[in-house]
Amino acid sequence: MIIAFARTVLLYFLIMAALRLMGKRQLGELEPAELVIALLISDLAAVPMQDFGIPLLNGIIPILTLLALSMLMSYGSLKSIRFRSLFCGTPSLLIRDGVVLQDSMRKNRFTTDELIEELRTQGISDIASVKYAMLETNGQLSVLLRSDCQPLTAKQAGLRVEDDTFLPIVIISDGRLIRKNLDLSGHTDSWVDREIKKHGASSRRDVFLLMVDARGKTVFLKKEAQ
């Protein structure tokens, strides 16, 4: 039982490390080569996890080999456009100026039902309003509307709007102070203590969430009584 637990934990952390090194992507956003490696790694890890007669190294070595291959392919993709096109593919234009490119649809085996469904998910019902629709290498459809079909912006209307978009920084999360974020925000511990008292909390442990942005605007949530 202890051996099974240890092998499972080791393989779990090894796979987690491998996926982290492959980059921050969701499964649906993986390139074809990355998806193949992810599937192979999961299959290789399952065998030594279930069969204790197989040495653990028989699972670890292939996983590390695939990880090294993935890193090598990523490096090759960064250095060579041809290499990137060969292993990752290239985007395909499916709609141009409201016209569906049927040859491109057939080449990518993309049906009209799939195209209409993708457009609907992006709130588009009229194909004629689409300037470009590009099928990306990860299988997602990127759509650019014609200028006269896009929402009106303040710039297009000739209005001067004050920029009020700021990124909030989490200072306290579930009672824990995030020191790195506090230093990044430019505030001090005394400021944190003042904010806590101002909102009626007695200590940092009573704070569920404290955020602050570059303007100094804060978001404060106390923990609910349990």
C-alpha positions as CSV (number, residue, x, y, z in Angstrom):
1,M,0.0,0.0,0.0
2,I,2.8,2.4,0.9
3,I,4.6,1.6,-2.4
4,A,1.5,2.3,-4.4
5,F,1.0,5.6,-2.6
6,A,4.6,6.7,-3.1
7,R,4.6,5.7,-6.8
8,T,1.3,7.5,-7.5
9,V,2.4,10.7,-5.7
10,L,5.8,10.7,-7.5
11,L,4.2,10.2,-10.9
12,Y,1.5,12.9,-10.2
13,F,4.1,15.5,-9.4
14,L,6.2,14.5,-12.4
15,I,3.3,14.9,-14.7
16,M,2.3,18.2,-13.1
17,A,5.9,19.5,-13.7
18,A,5.8,18.3,-17.3
19,L,2.5,20.1,-18.0
20,R,3.8,23.3,-16.3
21,L,6.9,23.2,-18.5
22,M,4.7,22.7,-21.6
23,G,3.1,26.1,-20.9
24,K,-0.1,27.6,-19.5
25,R,-2.7,26.3,-21.9
26,Q,-6.0,24.6,-21.5
27,L,-6.5,21.2,-23.1
28,G,-8.5,22.7,-26.0
29,E,-5.8,25.2,-26.7
30,L,-2.9,22.7,-27.2
31,E,-1.2,22.5,-30.5
32,P,-1.5,19.0,-32.2
33,A,2.0,18.0,-31.2
34,E,1.5,19.2,-27.6
35,L,-1.8,17.3,-27.4
36,V,-0.1,14.1,-28.6
37,I,2.6,14.4,-26.0
38,A,0.1,15.1,-23.2
39,L,-1.9,12.0,-24.1
40,L,1.3,9.8,-24.3
41,I,2.5,11.1,-20.9
42,S,-0.8,10.3,-19.2
43,D,-0.8,6.8,-20.7
44,L,2.8,6.1,-19.8
45,A,2.2,7.2,-16.2
46,A,-0.9,4.9,-15.8
47,V,1.1,1.7,-16.5
48,P,3.6,1.8,-13.6
49,M,0.9,3.3,-11.4
50,Q,-1.2,0.1,-11.8
51,D,1.3,-2.6,-12.3
52,F,3.8,-2.8,-9.4
53,G,5.8,-5.5,-11.3
54,I,7.0,-2.8,-13.7
55,P,10.0,-0.8,-12.4
56,L,9.2,2.8,-11.8
57,L,12.0,4.0,-14.1
58,N,10.2,2.3,-17.0
59,G,7.6,5.0,-16.6
60,I,9.7,7.9,-15.6
61,I,12.3,7.6,-18.4
62,P,9.8,7.7,-21.3
63,I,8.0,10.6,-19.6
64,L,11.2,12.6,-19.3
65,T,12.1,11.7,-22.9
66,L,8.8,13.1,-24.1
67,L,9.2,16.2,-22.0
68,A,12.7,16.8,-23.5
69,L,11.2,16.2,-27.0
70,S,8.5,18.7,-26.3
71,M,11.0,21.3,-25.1
72,L,13.1,20.7,-28.2
73,M,10.1,21.1,-30.5
74,S,9.2,24.4,-28.7
75,Y,12.7,25.7,-29.2
76,G,12.6,24.6,-32.8
77,S,9.2,26.4,-33.3
78,L,10.7,29.6,-31.8
79,K,13.7,29.5,-34.1
80,S,12.2,28.3,-37.4
81,I,9.0,29.3,-39.1
82,R,9.1,26.2,-41.4
83,F,9.5,23.9,-38.3
84,R,6.6,25.6,-36.6
85,S,4.4,25.3,-39.7
86,L,5.3,21.6,-40.1
87,F,4.5,20.5,-36.6
88,C,1.9,23.1,-35.5
89,G,0.2,23.8,-38.8
90,T,-0.9,27.3,-40.1
91,P,-4.1,29.2,-39.6
92,S,-6.7,28.8,-42.4
93,L,-9.0,31.6,-43.6
94,L,-12.6,30.3,-43.8
95,I,-14.5,33.6,-44.4
96,R,-13.3,36.6,-46.4
97,D,-15.5,39.7,-46.8
98,G,-18.7,37.8,-45.9
99,V,-17.9,35.0,-48.4
100,V,-17.4,31.4,-47.1
101,L,-14.2,29.9,-48.7
102,Q,-15.5,26.4,-49.5
103,D,-12.2,25.0,-50.7
104,S,-10.6,26.0,-47.3
105,M,-13.6,24.4,-45.5
106,R,-13.1,21.1,-47.3
107,K,-9.4,21.2,-46.8
108,N,-9.8,21.6,-43.0
109,R,-12.8,19.2,-42.9
110,F,-14.8,22.0,-41.3
111,T,-18.5,21.6,-41.8
112,T,-21.1,24.4,-42.3
113,D,-22.8,23.3,-39.1
114,E,-19.6,23.7,-37.1
115,L,-19.0,27.1,-38.7
116,I,-22.4,28.4,-37.9
117,E,-22.2,27.0,-34.3
118,E,-18.8,28.8,-33.8
119,L,-20.3,32.0,-35.1
120,R,-23.3,31.7,-32.8
121,T,-21.1,31.2,-29.8
122,Q,-19.6,34.6,-30.5
123,G,-22.9,36.3,-30.9
124,I,-22.8,36.4,-34.8
125,S,-25.9,35.4,-36.8
126,D,-25.1,37.1,-40.1
127,I,-22.2,35.7,-42.1
128,A,-22.2,38.8,-44.3
129,S,-21.1,40.9,-41.3
130,V,-17.9,38.9,-41.0
131,K,-14.8,40.5,-42.5
132,Y,-12.5,37.6,-41.7
133,A,-12.9,34.2,-40.0
134,M,-9.7,32.4,-39.3
135,L,-9.4,28.8,-38.1
136,E,-6.4,28.8,-35.7
137,T,-4.0,26.0,-35.3
138,N,-5.6,25.1,-31.9
139,G,-9.0,24.6,-33.5
140,Q,-10.6,27.8,-32.4
141,L,-12.3,30.2,-34.8
142,S,-11.1,33.9,-34.6
143,V,-13.7,36.3,-36.1
144,L,-13.2,39.9,-37.1
145,L,-16.4,41.8,-38.0
146,R,-16.7,44.5,-40.6
147,S,-16.1,48.0,-39.3
148,D,-19.7,49.0,-39.7
149,C,-20.8,46.0,-37.7
150,Q,-18.6,46.4,-34.7
151,P,-19.8,48.1,-31.5
152,L,-19.2,51.9,-31.5
153,T,-16.2,52.9,-29.4
154,A,-15.5,56.2,-27.7
155,K,-12.6,56.8,-30.1
156,Q,-14.9,56.4,-33.2
157,A,-17.5,58.7,-31.7
158,G,-14.8,61.3,-31.1
159,L,-15.3,61.3,-27.3
160,R,-12.5,61.8,-24.8
161,V,-12.8,59.2,-22.1
162,E,-10.6,59.0,-19.0
163,D,-8.7,55.8,-18.7
164,D,-10.1,54.1,-15.6
165,T,-9.0,50.6,-16.2
166,F,-6.5,49.4,-13.5
167,L,-5.4,46.0,-12.6
168,P,-6.3,45.1,-8.9
169,I,-3.6,43.4,-6.9
170,V,-4.6,40.8,-4.2
171,I,-3.0,41.8,-0.9
172,I,-4.8,39.3,1.4
173,S,-6.3,36.1,0.3
174,D,-8.3,33.9,2.8
175,G,-6.5,35.5,5.8
176,R,-3.0,35.2,4.3
177,L,-0.9,38.3,3.4
178,I,0.8,38.0,0.1
179,R,4.0,39.9,0.8
180,K,5.2,40.0,-2.9
181,N,1.9,41.7,-3.9
182,L,2.1,44.1,-1.0
183,D,5.6,45.3,-2.0
184,L,4.4,45.5,-5.7
185,S,1.5,47.8,-4.7
186,G,3.8,50.2,-2.9
187,H,1.9,49.9,0.4
188,T,3.1,48.9,3.8
189,D,2.0,46.7,6.7
190,S,0.6,49.7,8.5
191,W,-1.6,50.5,5.6
192,V,-2.9,47.0,5.6
193,D,-3.7,47.2,9.4
194,R,-5.5,50.5,8.8
195,E,-7.6,49.1,6.0
196,I,-8.5,46.1,8.3
197,K,-9.6,48.4,11.1
198,K,-11.5,50.7,8.7
199,H,-13.6,47.9,7.5
200,G,-14.4,46.5,11.0
201,A,-12.1,43.5,11.1
202,S,-9.9,42.7,14.1
203,S,-7.0,40.9,12.3
204,R,-5.8,39.6,9.0
205,R,-7.2,36.2,9.7
206,D,-10.7,37.7,9.5
207,V,-10.1,39.0,6.0
208,F,-11.3,36.9,3.1
209,L,-10.1,39.2,0.4
210,L,-8.3,42.5,0.2
211,M,-7.4,44.0,-3.2
212,V,-6.1,47.4,-4.3
213,D,-5.4,49.0,-7.7
214,A,-3.1,51.8,-8.8
215,R,-5.7,54.4,-8.0
216,G,-5.8,53.2,-4.4
217,K,-9.3,51.8,-4.7
218,T,-9.8,48.8,-2.5
219,V,-12.0,45.7,-2.4
220,F,-12.5,44.3,1.1
221,L,-14.4,41.2,2.0
222,K,-14.7,39.8,5.5
223,K,-14.8,36.1,6.2
224,E,-18.3,34.8,6.9
225,A,-19.0,33.4,10.3
226,Q,-18.9,29.6,10.3
